[in-house]
Amino acid sequence: MGKKAEKECTECNDNCCFSCLKTEGDNLFQSLSEDELKFLMDDKLGVCFKPGETILKQNTSTTHVICVKQGIAKVYIEGINGKNLILKIIGKNDFITGGGIFENSIRHFTVTAISQVNCCFISADKLLKLFAKNNAFAIELLKHHNTQNNHNLNSLVNLTQKYMPGRVADSLLYLKNNIFKTNPFSMPLSRQELAEMSAMTKESYVRILKEFKTSGIVRPNGNSIEILNEEALMEISKNG
């Protein structure tokens, strides 16, 4: 694909070309032929979401999957009485099936933008047609789907088996090492969202964060957090 087409793909806001799926390194779509990619991309739609807007809604029909091009969003289960449980944070190049793509066609969780999010909606029906046609792609899609499910399962296990300090430590290490990959890091999540990542009340999360600050483990500073003693935080995470 020429430079002009690549430029158009990065700058467009509506129907972008399939080259945006050709990211560096291993890629879910690398086993698809050019014709198969074109089949997927013919009606692909690029959408921009503002912070707080819902991208995918729990218990709705799985008509599309999403590819995140820019920004970060939260993936969470909507519980009873307005209580949410954040399972993970997603960002650039993440591909989310929404759950239920292989059965009942119902989304198992909600995805909401934290920052401005640019993403592409891809037809789930077309994805499943390629799944049935291309064995190599089917294996990669199943691996990706299982990885998502395993992450969610591990999150639920940790949240139910660890004490509150261990859960807070997990959330801070996850944000530093997996999402922002820098230290200190800006914190676009509210204290309520941080609490929802750790299955506790906002008051409990703030209290434990203050204890970590007093112990010299972390340094909250406005909208940023610096981890001062990662070894201690890892020990707290390990011991639960």
DAQUINOR-V723474 format. One record per residue. OMEGA is omega in radians with two decimals (999 if undefined). NEAR is the number of other C-alpha atoms within 10 Angstrom. Layout:
omega:OMEGA near:NEAR
omega:OMEGA near:NEAR
This chain:
omega:-3.05 near:6
omega:-3.11 near:6
omega:-3.13 near:8
omega:3.14 near:8
omega:3.13 near:13
omega:3.13 near:15
omega:3.13 near:10
omega:-3.12 near:12
omega:-3.09 near:17
omega:-3.07 near:13
omega:-3.05 near:10
omega:3.14 near:11
omega:-3.05 near:15
omega:-3.13 near:13
omega:-3.10 near:16
omega:-3.08 near:21
omega:-3.00 near:21
omega:-3.08 near:17
omega:3.13 near:16
omega:3.09 near:14
omega:-3.14 near:19
omega:-3.13 near:13
omega:-3.13 near:12
omega:3.09 near:7
omega:-3.13 near:6
omega:-3.00 near:9
omega:3.13 near:12
omega:-3.03 near:19
omega:-3.02 near:16
omega:-3.13 near:16
omega:3.13 near:17
omega:3.06 near:15
omega:3.10 near:11
omega:3.13 near:12
omega:3.13 near:9
omega:3.07 near:16
omega:3.12 near:18
omega:3.09 near:15
omega:3.11 near:15
omega:-2.97 near:20
omega:-3.05 near:21
omega:3.13 near:14
omega:3.09 near:15
omega:-3.08 near:20
omega:3.06 near:17
omega:-3.10 near:20
omega:3.09 near:17
omega:3.13 near:18
omega:3.07 near:18
omega:3.10 near:15
omega:3.13 near:16
omega:-3.14 near:14
omega:3.14 near:16
omega:3.13 near:16
omega:3.04 near:20
omega:-3.06 near:23
omega:3.10 near:19
omega:3.08 near:19
omega:3.00 near:16
omega:-3.09 near:15
omega:3.13 near:17
omega:3.13 near:24
omega:-3.10 near:17
omega:2.95 near:19
omega:-3.08 near:19
omega:3.00 near:23
omega:3.14 near:20
omega:-3.14 near:22
omega:3.12 near:21
omega:3.06 near:16
omega:3.11 near:20
omega:-3.13 near:22
omega:3.12 near:26
omega:3.07 near:24
omega:-3.04 near:24
omega:3.06 near:22
omega:3.07 near:18
omega:-3.12 near:17
omega:-3.14 near:9
omega:3.12 near:7
omega:3.06 near:6
omega:-3.13 near:6
omega:-3.14 near:12
omega:3.07 near:19
omega:-3.14 near:23
omega:-3.11 near:23
omega:-3.13 near:22
omega:3.02 near:19
omega:3.13 near:20
omega:-3.12 near:21
omega:-3.04 near:22
omega:3.11 near:16
omega:3.05 near:19
omega:-3.14 near:15
omega:-3.02 near:20
omega:-3.14 near:18
omega:3.11 near:24
omega:-3.11 near:28
omega:3.07 near:22
omega:-3.11 near:16
omega:-3.12 near:21
omega:3.12 near:13
omega:3.06 near:9
omega:3.05 near:10
omega:3.12 near:16
omega:3.12 near:18
omega:-3.10 near:20
omega:-3.13 near:20
omega:3.11 near:20
omega:3.04 near:21
omega:-3.11 near:23
omega:-3.13 near:22
omega:3.00 near:24
omega:2.98 near:23
omega:2.99 near:19
omega:-3.08 near:16
omega:2.98 near:23
omega:-3.12 near:20
omega:3.14 near:24
omega:3.06 near:25
omega:-3.10 near:19
omega:-3.09 near:21
omega:3.09 near:19
omega:3.12 near:20
omega:3.13 near:15
omega:3.12 near:16
omega:-3.13 near:21
omega:3.08 near:15
omega:3.09 near:12
omega:3.08 near:18
omega:-3.13 near:17
omega:-3.04 near:10
omega:-3.00 near:12
omega:-3.07 near:15
omega:-3.12 near:12
omega:3.11 near:14
omega:3.12 near:19
omega:3.13 near:19
omega:-3.13 near:14
omega:3.13 near:17
omega:3.09 near:18
omega:3.09 near:14
omega:-3.13 near:13
omega:3.14 near:16
omega:3.13 near:18
omega:3.09 near:12
omega:3.08 near:12
omega:-3.11 near:17
omega:3.13 near:13
omega:3.10 near:12
omega:-3.13 near:13
omega:3.13 near:16
omega:3.11 near:13
omega:3.11 near:12
omega:-3.12 near:19
omega:3.11 near:16
omega:-3.14 near:11
omega:-3.10 near:16
omega:-3.13 near:22
omega:-3.06 near:13
omega:-3.10 near:11
omega:3.02 near:18
omega:-3.04 near:15
omega:3.12 near:20
omega:3.11 near:21
omega:3.12 near:22
omega:3.09 near:26
omega:3.10 near:29
omega:3.11 near:25
omega:-3.09 near:24
omega:-3.13 near:17
omega:3.12 near:23
omega:3.12 near:18
omega:-3.13 near:15
omega:-3.12 near:18
omega:-2.97 near:20
omega:-3.06 near:11
omega:-3.06 near:12
omega:-3.04 near:16
omega:3.05 near:15
omega:3.07 near:12
omega:-3.14 near:13
omega:0.01 near:14
omega:3.11 near:17
omega:3.08 near:17
omega:-3.05 near:16
omega:3.12 near:16
omega:3.13 near:14
omega:3.07 near:15
omega:3.08 near:12
omega:3.09 near:15
omega:3.12 near:16
omega:3.08 near:18
omega:3.10 near:22
omega:3.14 near:23
omega:3.03 near:21
omega:-3.03 near:26
omega:3.10 near:31
omega:3.10 near:22
omega:3.10 near:18
omega:3.11 near:15
omega:-3.12 near:16
omega:3.13 near:12
omega:-3.14 near:16
omega:-3.13 near:23
omega:3.14 near:16
omega:-3.12 near:12
omega:3.09 near:16
omega:3.09 near:20
omega:3.09 near:16
omega:3.09 near:14
omega:3.12 near:22
omega:3.13 near:16
omega:-3.13 near:11
omega:3.12 near:13
omega:-3.12 near:13
omega:3.12 near:19
omega:3.07 near:23
omega:3.02 near:19
omega:-3.13 near:16
omega:-3.11 near:11
omega:-3.12 near:8
omega:3.09 near:11
omega:3.10 near:14
omega:3.06 near:17
omega:3.06 near:19
omega:-3.07 near:22
omega:-3.11 near:17
omega:-3.09 near:14
omega:3.13 near:16
omega:3.11 near:11
omega:3.14 near:17
omega:3.11 near:21
omega:3.13 near:16
omega:3.10 near:12
omega:3.10 near:19
omega:-3.12 near:22
omega:-3.07 near:13
omega:3.08 near:10
omega:999 near:18
